[in-house]
Amino acid sequence: MAKLLVEKSGPLVGKVKIKGAKNSVLKLMAASILAEETCYIESVPGLIDVEVMITLLESLGLTIDYNREEETLEIHPAELLKCEAPYELIQKMRASFLVMGPLLAKKGIAKVSMPGGCAIGARPIDLHLKGFQALGAEVTLGHGYIEAKADSGLVGAEIYLDFPSVGATENIMMAATMAKGLTLIQNAAKEPEIIDLANFLNEMGANVKGAGTDTIRITGVEKLGGTRHQTIPDRIIAATYMVAAAMTRGDITIENVVSSHVKPVTAKLREMGAIVEDSDDVIRVYTTGPLKAVDLTTLPYPGFPTDVQAQFMALLSVSEGTSVITETVFENRFRHVAEINRMGANVKIEGHSAVIQGVKELQGAQVKATDLRAGAALVLSGLIAEGVTEVDEIYHIDRGYPQIEKDLVGLGAKIRRIEEK
């Protein structure tokens, strides 16, 4: 088990370059199942989740060449594609459930274990399954597995999502690429990662229109070829470092970022009194005075991202006044509150809201990462806390931040990784 030791570090200053988005590349990898030719994916972050997805795709019969240093993947189609995704891989990472749509489209059958991942809420898969059923698949559940069959192939349909689920939108979109006729996904998720996946599919020969809006139109094609594609930058890592600049009263320039992807974060930082200068692919964040409390509500994109809620709570815990964060996306997304309160924060939970009374300073403590983004929030808290903060269970952080300590050390942070036997 590894842990991070974080010391009070002073203002973080300098430049940091953002790598490819985890929440996009995993879906691109799943989509490569559909291809009859080799797919080349660039800007692939070196993450545990990428390694898990590689192992999963290899278990299905695909051949993969991964150059971690050059951040590239070559994914070669399977000579004999298997249709069953094993439990031991699916339970490690929720995104692995996204192989179901491509398998169903390509083979007409898919058997996948119930998904795992961070324990931040129920995140039901019923919307995925309703979408597959609407496309003509017969879905059965039993013994921890889900099986979907479409013996005569999938057929286009009109599908309305009760909630704009990112995963359901992606899974249904991939399944529909080779369905007969037209598929409409209504109340679709609008996240940038949806657009990146649609672009990838279209480069392979699919016919997907409307990604990024609430209605996606997919006209089925007979087969898909290979492509070469560069993953979009990780907007959540960019937002985390934006918060780090404000929290440490530093001056950080973030390169390789799509500024429109982080607009809600930019708006809230400015509302607090931070200065944010942005162009198309560079954002600079710094402060010239105290930061004040704000209220925010997490919402599906383009609203404030739930994946930045924990980091923002850390920032608000040392800002002037009382803030309220309302979480509407995942019901268990406040599990980090107990940990940040151990460091001297004053956060109280009231239903789906957290009331944060700003304090003058935090104190170093032994804390644990309860999930991926909570872990990042605790690291940021340690950067301004008096003394040393010991963050345990950092495997959560490693699932989404390919080099968090390297990036932060490059900006002047005092942070180091300790490996324990």
N, C-alpha and C positions, 0 to 999 in steps of 0.2 A: 504494500500500500504506500502511495506517495502522499505528501502534503506540501502546502505552500506556506512559507514563513514570510510574512509581510510586515515591514516596518514603516513608521511614519516617514514620508519621503519628500515633503515639500512640493512646490508646484511642478507638474510635469510639463516639459517643454521640448518641442522638436517636431519631427515629421514621422508618420507611420503610414505604411501602404497596406491597403486592405486586400485580402485574398478572396478567392472564389467562394460563393455562398454555399454553405452546407445544405441548406434547405432547398437549393436548386439542384446541385450536382447529384444528390442521391436519387432524385426523380429522373434526371437525364440518364443515369445508369440503368434504372429500371426500364425506361423507355427503349433502351438499346436492345432489349429482348425482341422487340418488334422487327428489327432490321434483318435484311437478308445479306447485308454486306457489313464491313468493318465500320465502327463508329469511333471517331477520335474526339475526346473531350479534353479541353485545355482549362487551365486555372482550377485545378483540382486540389483542394486543401488537404494537408496531411492530417487526417483525423481518424480516430478509432472507428467512427461510424462508416467512413469510406472503406476501411479494411473489412468491416462486417459485411457491407454490401458486395464487395468483391468476392468474399467467401461464399455468399449466398448465390451470386450469379454463376460462380464456378460450380457450385453444387447442382445447378440446373443444366450444366453442360456447356456454358459459354467459356471462351478462353480470353484471359485478360492479361495485358502487359501494363504494369503500373510503374511509372518513373516518378518516384516521390520528389526527387530533387528538382526535376523539370516540371513537376505538377501536371503530368499528362497521363491519360488513360487511352489504351487501345482495347476496344472490346470487339472480339470476333464472334460471329454467330455460332450457335451450337450445331454440330452435325446431327445430334439427336437430343432435342430439347425435352428435358424432364418437366413434369407438370406439378410436382409436389415440393413445396418449400418447407424445410424441416423446422420443428419447434425450437431447437436449440439456437437457431439463428434469428428467427422471427421475434422471439421473446426478448432479444437483446436490444432491439431498435424498432420503434413503431413504423418508421419510414419503409421498412422492408415489406410491409403489407402492400406497398405500391407495386409489387410484382404481379399481383393478382389480375389487374386489368390487362396488362400486356400478355400474360399467359393465356387468359381467356380469349383474347382477340386472335392470338397466333395459333393456339392449339384447340380451342373450343372446350377446354377443361382446365381447371386450376384447383388445387387443394393446398390451402395455406393455413398455418396455425394462427390462433388468435394473437394479435400483436402485443408487444411490450413497450418499453421506453420510459421516460421520466414520469414519476407518479404525481402529475400536476392536475389530474382530473379524469373523468370517465372517458372523454373523447370517444364516444361510441362509433362503431363502424356501420351502423344501420343504414346511413345515407349511401355508403359505398354499395351495400348489398341491394338496396332498393333500385339504385341506378343499374346494376347488372341485371336485375330482374326485369326492369323496364326494357332493356335491350334484348330480352328473350332468354336469359339464362335461368336455369333451374338451380336454386341455392338450397343447400342442406347444411345443417349444423350438427356436430356431434363429436364427443370425446376431444374437445379442445381444438378441433379443426373446422374449417369452413370449406365446403366444396361447391364449385359453380360449374355447371355444364351447359353447353349450347351445341347440341349435336348437329344441328343444321346451320350453325353459324349465328352470329349476332345480327340483329336488325335494328336500324336507326329508330329512335323514339324521341318524344318530347319529355324531358325530365325536369321536374321542379325540385330544388333542394330546399328543405325546410329551414336550413341554416347555411350560410355561404361557407361551407367547410372546404378548406384548402385541399386536404387529402382526398375527399370524395370528388371534388372537381377534377383533380389530376387523374385519379384512378379511372373515372368514367370517361374522361377525355381520351386517355390512352386506349381503353377498350373500344371506344367508338371509332377510332381511326380506320379500322378495317371492317366495321359493320356495314351491312347493306343499306344504302340510302342515307338520309339526313338525320342527324341527331342534334337536338337543341338542349343545352344545359341552361336552365333559367335559375336566377338567384345564385349564379356562380360566384366563387371567390375571385377577387380582383388583384391579388398579390402579384408583385413583380416576378416571383418565381413561377407563377402560372404562365405569364407571357414568355418567360425564358423556355419553359417546356414546350409551349405551342410553337415557338420559333424553331426549336430543335426538331420537333415532329414534322413541321412543314419543310425543313431542309432535307428530311428523309423522304419526302414525297407525299406527306399527308395534306389534307385540305381542312385546316382549322382556321376559323375566322372569329373575331370578337373577343379574343383573350384580353383580359384587362377591363372588360365591361361585365355587366351582370348577365349577359346572354352570349353563350359560345355556340357557334354553329360548326358542326363537323360533318363533312361529306365523306363517306367511307371510300377507301381505295382498296385495290386487290392486294398490293404488297408495298413494303417500304424498303428503301435502300439505306446505304450508309451516309455519313456526313462528318464534317469537322466543325466543332462548335466550341466557343469560348464561354465559360460560365460567367454569369453576372457577379459583381462584387457582393460581399456579404453585408447587407444593410444593418444587421443586428450587431455585428462586431463594430462597424462604423459608429453606430449609435452609442455603443458601450464606451468607445474612446472619446466621443463627444461629451458624454457624462463625466468621464474621468478628467477631462480638461476643466470643466466647470467645478467639479468637486474638489480638486486640488488647487483651484485658483491658478491654473496653469495657462499654457498657450500651445495648443496642439494643431498642427496642420495634417489633415487626413487626406491621403491621395488614393486614387482609384476607387472612387465612391460615386454613385449616381445620386446627386443631391435631391432629386425629386422623390427618391425612395424613402428619405428620412425627414420629409417635410413636417410631420406631426412632432417629431423630437426637436427639430429646429425651432418650431413655433413655441413650444413649451419652454425651451431654454431661453429664448428671447423674452418671453413673458416673465421669467424669473429674474431677468436683468443681465444674463450673459450676452456676449457679443458673438454672433455667428455670421461669418462671411462665407458665401458659397458661390461657386461657379458650377459648370456642368459636372466636373469630375474631381474637384478639390473643395474641401470644407475646412475652414479655420475657426476654432472656438477658443475664446479667452474671456477673462473677466477683468473689470476695473473697479468693482465695488462689491458690497454684500449682495447675496441672492435671497429673493423673497419667496414665500410659500405660494404654491399654485394648486389648483384642483385638476384632476384628470380622470378620464374614464377610458379604459381599454375597449377597443372595438376592432372588428375586422378591417382590413385595409380598405380605404386609405385612412382609417382612424388610428389612434395611438396604439402601437403594437404591444400586445401582452408580453412579448419576449423582451421588452425594455422596461416593464413595470418594476421589477425588483431593483434594477440599477437606479431607476429614478427615485424609488423609495429611499435608497441609500443617500442620494443627493438631497432629497427633501428633509431627511432626518437631521441635517446640519444647516438648513436654511432658516431664515427668520420667519416666524409665524406658524400657523397651523394649516396643514394641507390635508386634503381628502383624496384618496385613490379609490376608485370604484372599478372592480374587476368583473367584467361581463363575459369573458371568454372561457376561462378555466376555473372551476370552483375550488380547486386546491392550490391556487397560485400564491397563497399567503403563507406557505409553510416556512418561509425564511424569516418571518417576523420574529419568532422566538430567538433566532440566532442573532439578528441585528440588535434586538433588545439586550442581549447578553453583552453587547459592546457599549451599552449606555444610551441607545436610542430610545425614544418614547413613542411607541407605535401601539395603537389599540385597534383590535378588530371589532367591527360592528356589522355583522351580516356579510354582505359582499363588498364592504368598504373597509378601508384602513384609514384611521385618523392619525396623522403624524404631527406631533408637536416638536418643532425644531429645537435642538440642543446646541450648546456652544462647542462641544467636542465629544468624540467617541474615545473609548478605551480599548486597547488591545485585549483579545480574549481567545480562548480556544473555541472554534466554531466548526460547523460542518456544512458542506454544500448539500442542500436538500434536493436540488435539481440543477440543471445546466446554468440557467440565467441567475438563479439565486447564488450560485457559486461565484459568478463574476461580480455580483453586487457585494459580496463579502470581501472579495479581493480589493475592490474600490474603497470599501469602508476601512480596510486595514491600511491603506495608503495615507489616510488622514488621522488615524487613531493614535493616541499616545501609547508608546510601548510596542510590543510585538503581537501580531495576530497570527494564529496558527489555523489554517483552513484545511480541514480533513475531508476525505471522500471526494477528492478533486477529479476522480475519473469522470464525474459529471461534467466538469469544466472542459476536460480533454475531448469530450464528445463534440464540442462546438467551437472551441478556440484553439486553432492549430499551434499557436506559439504565444500564449498570453504573457508568460513571464519575460520572454525575449523582447516582445513588443514594448512592454512597460519598462523594462530595464533600459531599453534604447531611449526612452523618454525621461530617464532619471529616477525611476522607481527603485526602491530597495526591496527586492523580492527574490526568493530563491526556492528551488524545489528540493525537498528532502525525500530520498527513497528509503523506505523502511522494509525490512525483511519480515 
